[in-house]
Amino acid sequence: MENNKIRYILGRGCDPVRAAFAKKKFETEFNKLGVNLKFFAATSDKQLIDLLNSNMPFELFFLAPGACGIKKREPNRNLPGGERTFDETIILVKNYIPNITIKYIEDVSKFMNIISEELNLGEINKNIEKTSEDWPFVD
């Protein structure tokens, strides 16, 4: 799956610790597969807007499991670190990058497979084991 093209993805989550871990974890995992992935995650509206203003060529925007959980439980609640709901966040991103692919990551164990499929990287069949060193958080 060797491909030297840099692939940029952007996510909106709620937890800075998980976002930092995910960035390191997933950039490393994709790099092992020969994919030069640049992973950016915002945990506030300000971070998200700053990243959207950066002019990086983001191909995909994802909403992390915590944000997806808020959408299911309290659809009108603002995401932590911001003044926008889940749906308003998607509208914001689409205003900046109209043709961007949007994905909802409800289960982190499927993250790599979802991203691979959406970026047309081929099937990798890599699941992240939750509550292990792969993902040492209880979701």
Secondary structure, DSSP 8 states (H G I E B T S, - for coil): --EEEEEEEEEE-S-HHHHHHHHHHHHHHHHHTTEEEEEEEESSHHHHHHHHTTT--EEEEEE-HHHHHHHHH-TTS--TTSS--HHHHHHHHHHH-TT-EEEE-S-GGGHHHHHHHHTT---------BTBTTB-S--
